[in-house]
Amino acid sequence: MALLHFFFAPFASLGYAIALEYWKPFWVATLVAFASVIAAVVITGVLTVLLGSSLSADGATGLGLVVGTPFGYIAPLVSFLMFRSRVLALRARVAGA
């Protein structure tokens, strides 16, 4: 499950939502992804303004990649952890029954 979320996050989240009939992690991860994109753009913009003339166009692009990459891991991690929690709860319920 972790590898699927790492390499194919939107499809893994959607697949597990369909298979488990549990849509909350999919929608939460989708909202987190949008918020992450907005946060990365804002932070990159602020840093670009602060660094000002010392950045070239390529430097600003590189800064955007450096800032944006960590934000790209948040949504898949949220989805994975929520689905993992659900699967472990279902296993515990089945084992206890």
C-alpha positions as CSV (number, residue, x, y, z in Angstrom):
1,M,0.0,0.0,0.0
2,A,2.8,2.4,0.9
3,L,4.6,1.8,-2.4
4,L,1.4,2.3,-4.4
5,H,0.8,5.6,-2.7
6,F,4.4,6.7,-3.2
7,F,4.5,6.0,-6.9
8,F,0.9,6.3,-8.0
9,A,-0.7,8.4,-5.3
10,P,-4.0,9.6,-6.9
11,F,-4.7,6.2,-8.5
12,A,-3.8,4.3,-5.3
13,S,-6.0,6.5,-3.2
14,L,-8.9,6.2,-5.7
15,G,-8.4,2.4,-5.9
16,Y,-8.5,1.9,-2.2
17,A,-11.5,4.2,-1.9
18,I,-13.4,2.1,-4.4
19,A,-12.3,-1.2,-2.9
20,L,-12.9,-0.3,0.7
21,E,-16.0,1.9,0.0
22,Y,-14.3,4.5,2.2
23,W,-14.0,7.8,0.5
24,K,-12.9,10.1,3.3
25,P,-9.1,9.6,2.8
26,F,-9.4,10.2,-0.9
27,W,-11.3,13.5,-0.4
28,V,-9.1,14.7,2.5
29,A,-5.9,13.9,0.5
30,T,-7.3,15.8,-2.5
31,L,-8.0,18.9,-0.4
32,V,-4.5,18.5,1.2
33,A,-3.0,18.4,-2.3
34,F,-4.7,21.6,-3.4
35,A,-3.7,23.3,-0.1
36,S,-0.1,22.1,-0.6
37,V,0.1,23.5,-4.1
38,I,-1.2,26.9,-2.9
39,A,1.2,26.9,0.1
40,A,4.2,26.0,-2.2
41,V,3.3,28.7,-4.6
42,V,2.9,31.3,-1.8
43,I,6.2,30.3,-0.1
44,T,8.1,30.3,-3.4
45,G,6.7,33.7,-4.2
46,V,7.6,35.1,-0.8
47,L,11.1,33.7,-1.1
48,T,11.5,35.0,-4.6
49,V,10.5,38.5,-3.5
50,L,12.9,38.3,-0.5
51,L,15.8,37.1,-2.6
52,G,14.9,39.6,-5.3
53,S,17.4,40.5,-7.9
54,S,19.9,37.8,-6.8
55,L,17.7,35.1,-8.6
56,S,17.7,34.5,-12.3
57,A,14.7,32.9,-14.0
58,D,16.3,29.5,-13.7
59,G,17.1,30.1,-10.1
60,A,13.4,31.0,-9.4
61,T,12.4,27.8,-11.1
62,G,14.8,25.8,-9.1
63,L,13.6,27.4,-5.9
64,G,10.1,26.5,-6.8
65,L,11.1,22.8,-7.3
66,V,13.0,22.8,-4.0
67,V,10.1,24.3,-2.1
68,G,7.4,22.4,-3.9
69,T,8.8,18.9,-3.8
70,P,8.3,18.3,0.0
71,F,4.7,19.5,-0.3
72,G,4.2,16.8,-3.0
73,Y,4.7,14.1,-0.4
74,I,2.1,15.4,2.1
75,A,-1.1,14.3,0.3
76,P,0.0,10.7,-0.5
77,L,1.2,10.4,3.1
78,V,-2.2,11.6,4.5
79,S,-4.1,9.2,2.2
80,F,-1.8,6.2,3.1
81,L,-2.0,6.8,6.8
82,M,-5.8,7.2,6.8
83,F,-6.3,4.0,4.7
84,R,-3.8,2.1,6.8
85,S,-5.7,3.1,9.9
86,R,-8.9,1.9,8.4
87,V,-7.5,-1.4,7.3
88,L,-5.9,-2.1,10.7
89,A,-9.2,-1.3,12.4
90,L,-11.1,-3.7,10.1
91,R,-8.5,-6.4,10.7
92,A,-8.8,-5.9,14.5
93,R,-12.6,-6.1,14.2
94,V,-12.5,-9.3,12.2
95,A,-9.9,-10.9,14.5
96,G,-12.0,-10.0,17.6
97,A,-15.2,-11.4,16.1
